[in-house]
Amino acid sequence: MSMEIKSIPVSELNKYQESLLKKRKRDDFDQKRRNDARAKQKLDQGRQAKEKEKDNAGGNILMPEVFVSNHMKQ
């Protein structure tokens, strides 16, 4: 039925069909907005995990002063 409604010009639709078409457009827009928000949330989670992993990996890196003092001791 929706394909039938989409093929008819809006001026020829009755009130019910017109409201169905508007509701469908609104629902499609809302669904797209929700999907975009979900995708952005997943991307942010991935970024945060990568940042956390980077911070954790960088915690045990020695500073240059340590290398110099170790070299002087030898």
The 8 nearest C-alpha neighbors of each residue, nearest first, counted from 0:
[[1, 3, 2, 4, 5, 16, 6, 19],
 [2, 0, 4, 3, 5, 20, 19, 6],
 [3, 1, 5, 0, 4, 6, 7, 20],
 [2, 4, 0, 1, 6, 5, 7, 16],
 [3, 5, 1, 7, 2, 6, 0, 16],
 [6, 4, 2, 3, 7, 1, 8, 20],
 [5, 7, 3, 4, 2, 8, 1, 9],
 [6, 8, 4, 5, 9, 3, 11, 12],
 [9, 7, 10, 11, 6, 12, 5, 4],
 [8, 10, 12, 11, 7, 17, 5, 4],
 [9, 11, 8, 12, 7, 13, 17, 14],
 [12, 10, 9, 8, 13, 7, 17, 16],
 [13, 11, 9, 10, 16, 17, 14, 8],
 [12, 14, 16, 15, 17, 11, 10, 18],
 [15, 13, 17, 16, 18, 12, 19, 11],
 [16, 14, 18, 17, 13, 19, 12, 20],
 [17, 15, 19, 13, 18, 14, 12, 20],
 [16, 18, 14, 20, 19, 15, 12, 13],
 [17, 19, 21, 15, 20, 16, 22, 14],
 [20, 18, 16, 22, 17, 21, 23, 15],
 [19, 21, 23, 17, 18, 22, 16, 24],
 [22, 20, 18, 24, 23, 19, 25, 17],
 [21, 23, 25, 19, 20, 24, 26, 18],
 [22, 24, 26, 20, 21, 25, 27, 19],
 [25, 23, 27, 21, 22, 26, 28, 20],
 [24, 26, 22, 28, 23, 27, 21, 29],
 [25, 27, 29, 23, 28, 24, 22, 30],
 [28, 26, 24, 30, 25, 29, 23, 31],
 [27, 29, 25, 31, 26, 30, 32, 24],
 [30, 28, 32, 26, 31, 27, 33, 25],
 [29, 31, 27, 33, 32, 28, 26, 34],
 [30, 32, 34, 28, 29, 33, 35, 27],
 [31, 33, 29, 35, 30, 34, 28, 36],
 [34, 32, 36, 30, 35, 31, 37, 29],
 [35, 33, 37, 31, 36, 32, 38, 30],
 [36, 34, 38, 32, 37, 33, 31, 39],
 [35, 37, 33, 39, 34, 38, 40, 32],
 [36, 38, 34, 40, 35, 39, 33, 41],
 [39, 37, 35, 41, 40, 36, 34, 42],
 [40, 38, 42, 36, 41, 37, 43, 35],
 [39, 41, 37, 43, 38, 42, 36, 44],
 [42, 40, 44, 38, 43, 39, 45, 37],
 [43, 41, 39, 45, 44, 40, 46, 38],
 [44, 42, 46, 40, 45, 41, 47, 39],
 [45, 43, 41, 47, 42, 46, 48, 40],
 [44, 46, 42, 48, 43, 47, 49, 41],
 [47, 45, 43, 49, 44, 48, 50, 42],
 [46, 48, 50, 44, 49, 45, 51, 43],
 [49, 47, 51, 45, 50, 46, 52, 44],
 [48, 50, 52, 46, 47, 51, 53, 45],
 [51, 49, 53, 47, 52, 48, 46, 54],
 [52, 50, 54, 48, 53, 49, 47, 55],
 [51, 53, 49, 55, 50, 54, 56, 48],
 [52, 54, 50, 56, 51, 55, 49, 57],
 [55, 53, 51, 57, 52, 56, 50, 58],
 [56, 54, 52, 58, 57, 53, 51, 59],
 [55, 57, 53, 54, 58, 52, 59, 60],
 [58, 56, 54, 55, 60, 59, 53, 52],
 [57, 59, 55, 56, 60, 54, 61, 53],
 [58, 60, 57, 61, 56, 55, 62, 54],
 [61, 59, 57, 58, 62, 56, 63, 55],
 [62, 60, 59, 65, 63, 66, 64, 58],
 [61, 63, 64, 65, 60, 66, 67, 59],
 [64, 62, 66, 65, 67, 61, 68, 60],
 [65, 63, 67, 66, 62, 68, 61, 69],
 [66, 64, 68, 63, 67, 62, 69, 61],
 [67, 65, 63, 69, 64, 68, 70, 62],
 [66, 68, 70, 64, 65, 69, 71, 63],
 [69, 67, 71, 65, 70, 66, 64, 72],
 [70, 68, 66, 72, 71, 67, 65, 73],
 [69, 71, 67, 73, 68, 72, 66, 65],
 [72, 70, 68, 69, 73, 67, 66, 65],
 [73, 71, 69, 70, 68, 67, 66, 65],
 [72, 70, 71, 69, 68, 67, 66, 65]]
